[in-house]
Amino acid sequence: MDEQRTVAYSPMIRDMPASERPRERLRDFGAGALSTAELLAIILRTGIKGNNVLTLATHLLSRYNGLSGLAKANLSELQEVKGLGLAKACDLKAALELGRRLVAEHPEERPTVSSPQDVLNLVGTEMSLLEQEQLRVVLLDTRNRVLAISTVYVGSANTSLLRVGELFRDAIRHNAVALVVVHNHPSGDPTPSAEDVSVTRMIVEAGKLLNVDVLDHVVIGGGRYVSLKERRLGMS
């Protein structure tokens, strides 16, 4: 996919109903009610000709495989994106670094994962918008607090391509005791495939060997989820 291609025309933020504008939604409902793309849109402030700032924010999340990938991008890489100059790139890096420092100072305030709905709340909006399938791992500590969310694969992950060591690499680096596997179906249908079940079974067995508890595999599509644990598929 050409990263620089223009997407379909989107109306300016000022032309959108007030109830759909990110700043007004933050004012009325609080920051927690906004999607990651909406929060990024507020930081970016303006879009480009033919595409509003919300579209630009969504494109950034797709290009860098989510917020964690965006945080790893340097200033030069960010400025390669049409619509991002030095000022906006610096604003983004500053905001992301503040978020990182806040989590480092107050680990007790990290979000916790106790259900598939918590996973959907964390990454559902963002992953439902992706045009390619991605497989991520939500890494957890002993209290099920989120240590990190890592993107392991872009594109369909199957048993012939899956490298278990790569999937657990960040879990070991972060000293995670548990993780949740999550991937999206760009079709919008979160129904697990036979391959999804097979991959899950392989990951669970590897987790036992590495002493990392695989709590669930959540499939996201169209803003909905299916938990393989709830359906007892590959989660022995």
N, C-alpha and C positions, 0 to 999 in steps of 0.2 A: 504494500500500500504506500503510495506517495505521501510522505508526511506533510508536504507543503501544499497539497491540493486544497482548494476552497470547498467548504461544505455549502449546503443549500442556504439561500438567503434567510436571515433571521431578523426579526424586527428589533429596533433599538430598544434598550431597556425603558426609556422614557415613554415609549409607545405601548408598553405592556400594561395590563391592568395592575393597579397598585398592589393588589393582593398577591401578585406573582413576582414583584420586584424584590431582589435580595435584601436591600437595605430596609425596605418597609416590612418585610417578613421578619427580619431580625428585631426591629423595633416592636413589632406587635406580638411576636411569639418567643423571642429569645434566640440566642445563637445556637442552642442545642437543637432547635427545630429545623435548621438549615442543612442542606446537603453539603458535602465537601466542595462540589463545584460552585455552589452559591457563595460559600465563604471565600473561596478563591476569587470569585468575581468581585466581591467587595474590595479585596486587596488590590486587584488589577485596575478597577475603576472604569476603564473604557475598553471597547473592543476595536475591531478594524472595520473597514468599509465592507458592508454586506453581511457582517457577522457581529452580533452583539457580544458583550463581555462574558456572558454566561456560556455562549458557544465556545469562546476562546478558552475559558476555564475547563470546559468539558474536553476539549481537544488536548489540552495540556495533560490532563489526567490519563487520557487514552495513550498519548504518545510516550509518556514515561511510566506506564503501567501502574498508575496509582500514586498516592501521596508519598509513599516511601521512595519510589523511584524519582519523583520530582525533587525530593529533598537531597538526593545524591547528585543531581545535575549541577554542574558548575555554571558560573556566570556566562562563559563563552557559549556553552551548549544552549542555555536558555535564550540567548540573544539570536540564535539561529531560527527561532520560532517567529513566524510572521506576526507582528503585532507586539512583540516584546523587545523594547530597547533596554539600555543599561538601567534606567531609572526603575522600570517595572521589574526587571530581573533582580535588582538589589532589594526592592520592596519584598519580593517573594522570598528571597534567601533570608532576609531579616526576620520575617514572620515565622518561617519554618524553624529557624534557629531558636527563636523565643519559645516556640512550642516544645522543642527538644529539651531546652534548659528547664522549663517548667516541670516536665515529666521527671527529669533527673533530680530535681530538688524535692519533689513530692511524689515518691513512688506509690504511696498509699492512695493517691488520687487517680491512678491508672484505671481505665475501664476494666471491668471483669466480664468473663464469659461463663455463664451458667446454663445457657440454653441456645438452640439454633437461632432463636429470634435475636439474641444478643449479637450473633455473628452477622445476621442480616442488617442490624442497626449500624454495625461498624463499617461494613463494606458493600452492603446491598445496593445502594443507590449508584455508587461508582461502578461496580462490576456489572450491573444491569445495562450500563451504557456502552460497555466495551464491544467492539466489533469482532474481536478475536477471543477465542477461549483462553482463559488463564487459570493456572493452578497456584494457589497461595497457601501459606501456612500461618496460622495465628498462634504465636508462641506464648506460653503461659508459665507463671511461676507457681509456687506451692498453694497460693490462694486463688488461683485462676485469674490473676491479674495479667493484662496484656503486656508482654515485654517488647514485642515487635511483630510486624506483619511483613512477611517476605514473599516476594513473587518468585516462584520456582520455575514455572514453565509459561511460555506464551505459545499458543497453538495447542492442539489436542495432545494430551498426555496419555499414552497407553502403555501396556505392560512391556512392549518391545523397546520403548524409548525411555521408560522411567528409570532413573538412576537414584536408588534409594539413598545413597550417601549424600547426593546433592540436596535431596529433600530435607535431610536431617542435619545438614551442615550448620545452618544458622541456629538450629535448636541447641546444638552442642556449644556453639560460640556464645550464645546468650545464657547458657546454663538453664535452659528451659526444662521443666519436669513433665510438661504435657503440651500438646498442640491440637489444633483443630485444622483439618484440611478443608479448603473451600475452593470451588471452581465455578465458573459461570457457563451457561449455555446461551450463546448469542441468539439462538432461535427464540428465546423467551420462554421455552418450556423446560422447567427444572427437573423433569422426570429422569432419574438416573438410568444410564444405559448399562448393558451387561459389562461393557468395558470399565465403566465407573466402579461397578461392584468388584471386578477383578483387581483393579488398581487399589481399591480400598483394602481388600484382603491382604495384598502384598505389603502395603504401608503399615497396617496393624501388626503384622508378624515381625517386620523390621523394627518397629517401635519396641516390641517386647525384648528383642535382642539388645537394643541400645538403652533400655530402661527409660524410655520416653513414652508416656501414656498417650495414645491417640484416642482422643475423646469422641471425635465425630468426624464425618465427612459431609459437608453441607454443599448442596448444589443450588446455585442461584440462577434465576431466569425470570425476566419480566417483573422484577420487584418482589418475587415470591421465592420460597426456598423449599427444598426437600432434604430432610435429615436421614442419612443412611442408617444412623443408629436407631432412630425412632422406627424405621421400617425393618430393622434387623437384617440389613443387607451388607454382608462383608465385615460386620463388626462383632466378631466372636469374642 
